[in-house]
Amino acid sequence: MDEPLGLGILGCGVISATYLEALRASGQSDWRLVAVCDVDAEKARAAAGEDAAAYADLDRLLADRRVDAVVVLLPNYLHADATVRALGAGKPVLVEKPMATTLEDCDRMIAAADQAGKVLMVGMTNRFRLPFRTARARLRAGEFGSLTFIADAFNYRPAPDYRPRAWLTRPETVGGGMFTQMGIHSLDRAIWLAGAAPAWAHAVIRNVGGIWPDDTGLATLGLADGTHIQFQTDGLAMQRRNECVLHCSEATVAVTGRQMMVYRRPEPEVQTFEDNPMAQELREFAAAVRSGGPSPLDGREGRVPVAICLACYESSRAGRVVRLDEPPWSVPAPARA
Ligand SMILES: NC(=O)c1ccc[n+]([C@@H]2O[C@H](COP(=O)([O-])OP(=O)(O)OC[C@H]3O[C@@H](n4cnc5c(N)ncnc54)[C@H](O)[C@@H]3O)[C@@H](O)[C@H]2O)c1
């Protein structure tokens, strides 16, 4: 059995608790938390616990020789600089979604990983969830017939006392608004499930309620194989819904983070799952770091949903269909395997 790798966590905010829990859930056989970093010293100390070092500055974390790899859990607009610096210091990186707020930043991150020859992984969480993985495998195996379209929704209204952190209220620090922050989950899983190259997008994205820079988004994507994806974000919805529905010739398949319902005659089939997607991400990241790659979800793949989100904003702004199969968006086909 290999020694656990030394993990450094950059950013000790809300999602860091989920990662710390995932580390505990995975029994720490892959990773040992050796250092954390946050500009808020109190948060860093709390996340570090008894055994890890707490830093306020990324350079100090990167200089810590016990750190074999870094997880970047910063506000979106800070992902690129931190990732480029960590890769430049020879540390593999797992960066949270969205990969970055601009395509230029995504490209800098991809170039830094190529130059360093180190693993860069993007944490598109839904691809590590068992229900989505199972649905994709069964779709590929032909069990549902042929795919016609995917309808995906990420809807929820925050509690009345919710006060968003400042960076979540500005388009430039989020890289958009709710459509990016939540919708990117929908978009990424739908594209990954469909497995065909996106050809065009048409979107309407608005701010109706005022909490996010935008809170209401509707988009249709056309794919090169003739299938379509329709998705929505609704930050005012009283019905909480985070669901991807595959409309296929032999079945209609509704997938959530916990369940897959296969509707067909005579009876629907229900499959429920218990898993921890962050623990799965950390396991696959560890395996890639140990082997030197490839990355389970590299920068080129992580760039795809960012490009589509930005193209949807452009479509909404300009009130027109935007091509995704030519510059400046040029989204490649996702892996079909
Ligand atoms: N995959 C998911 O389901 C999921 C869920 C939530 C958040 N996220 C992503 O995780 C990231 C973090 O989100 P969050 O909700 O934890 O945000 P947050 O605002 O709660 O935490 C960010 C932390 O970064 C720290 N920070 C800011 N600038 C820093 C700097 N220069 N150096 C060191 N620390 C700095 C802040 O003090 C804060 O503690 C975002 O990219 C978000 O999109 C993903």
The ligand as a Tripos MOL2 file, in Angstrom:
@<TRIPOS>MOLECULE
LIG
   44    48     1     0     0
SMALL
NO_CHARGES

@<TRIPOS>ATOM
      1 N1        -18.9380   21.4340   -6.9750 N.am      1 LIG1
      2 C1        -19.8550   21.9810   -6.2370 C.2       1 LIG1
      3 O1        -20.9460   21.4630   -6.0710 O.2       1 LIG1
      4 C2        -19.5480   23.2900   -5.5610 C.ar      1 LIG1
      5 C3        -20.3530   23.7520   -4.5110 C.ar      1 LIG1
      6 C4        -20.0210   24.9670   -3.9170 C.ar      1 LIG1
      7 C5        -18.9380   25.7140   -4.3730 C.ar      1 LIG1
      8 N2        -18.2010   25.2440   -5.4190 N.ar      1 LIG1
      9 C6        -17.0590   26.0300   -5.9340 C.3       1 LIG1
     10 O2        -16.0340   26.1020   -4.9420 O.3       1 LIG1
     11 C7        -15.3920   27.3660   -4.9760 C.3       1 LIG1
     12 C8        -15.4460   28.0070   -3.6050 C.3       1 LIG1
     13 O3        -16.8000   28.2190   -3.2520 O.3       1 LIG1
     14 P1        -17.2280   28.4990   -1.7410 P.3       1 LIG1
     15 O4        -18.7160   28.4400   -1.7330 O.co2     1 LIG1
     16 O5        -16.4720   27.6180   -0.8110 O.co2     1 LIG1
     17 O6        -16.7510   30.0200   -1.5990 O.3       1 LIG1
     18 P2        -16.4420   30.8240   -0.2480 P.3       1 LIG1
     19 O7        -16.5410   32.2580   -0.5760 O.co2     1 LIG1
     20 O8        -17.2680   30.2760    0.8630 O.co2     1 LIG1
     21 O9        -14.9190   30.4240    0.0470 O.3       1 LIG1
     22 C9        -13.8240   30.9740   -0.6230 C.3       1 LIG1
     23 C10       -12.6710   31.0980    0.3830 C.3       1 LIG1
     24 O10       -11.5250   31.6010   -0.2860 O.3       1 LIG1
     25 C11       -10.8490   32.5090    0.5840 C.3       1 LIG1
     26 N3        -10.0010   33.3850   -0.2210 N.ar      1 LIG1
     27 C12       -10.3710   34.4150   -1.0060 C.ar      1 LIG1
     28 N4         -9.2850   34.9500   -1.6160 N.ar      1 LIG1
     29 C13        -8.2140   34.2210   -1.2160 C.ar      1 LIG1
     30 C14        -6.8220   34.2630   -1.5120 C.ar      1 LIG1
     31 N5         -6.3110   35.1500   -2.3570 N.pl3     1 LIG1
     32 N6         -5.9910   33.3610   -0.9080 N.ar      1 LIG1
     33 C15        -6.4910   32.4620   -0.0230 C.ar      1 LIG1
     34 N7         -7.8140   32.3810    0.2980 N.ar      1 LIG1
     35 C16        -8.6590   33.2350   -0.2980 C.ar      1 LIG1
     36 C17       -11.9920   33.2110    1.3000 C.3       1 LIG1
     37 O11       -11.5470   33.8170    2.5220 O.3       1 LIG1
     38 C18       -12.9800   32.0840    1.5230 C.3       1 LIG1
     39 O12       -12.7800   31.4340    2.7700 O.3       1 LIG1
     40 C19       -16.1100   28.1740   -6.0700 C.3       1 LIG1
     41 O13       -15.3740   28.0910   -7.2600 O.3       1 LIG1
     42 C20       -17.4440   27.4710   -6.2230 C.3       1 LIG1
     43 O14       -17.9620   27.5820   -7.5250 O.3       1 LIG1
     44 C21       -18.4830   24.0580   -6.0050 C.ar      1 LIG1
@<TRIPOS>BOND
     1     1     2 1
     2     2     3 2
     3     2     4 1
     4     4     5 ar
     5     4    44 ar
     6     5     6 ar
     7     6     7 ar
     8     7     8 ar
     9     8     9 1
    10     8    44 ar
    11     9    10 1
    12     9    42 1
    13    10    11 1
    14    11    12 1
    15    11    40 1
    16    12    13 1
    17    13    14 1
    18    14    15 2
    19    14    16 1
    20    14    17 1
    21    17    18 1
    22    18    19 2
    23    18    20 1
    24    18    21 1
    25    21    22 1
    26    22    23 1
    27    23    24 1
    28    23    38 1
    29    24    25 1
    30    25    26 1
    31    25    36 1
    32    26    27 ar
    33    26    35 ar
    34    27    28 ar
    35    28    29 ar
    36    29    30 ar
    37    29    35 ar
    38    30    31 1
    39    30    32 ar
    40    32    33 ar
    41    33    34 ar
    42    34    35 ar
    43    36    37 1
    44    36    38 1
    45    38    39 1
    46    40    41 1
    47    40    42 1
    48    42    43 1
@<TRIPOS>SUBSTRUCTURE
     1 LIG1         1 GROUP 0 **** ****
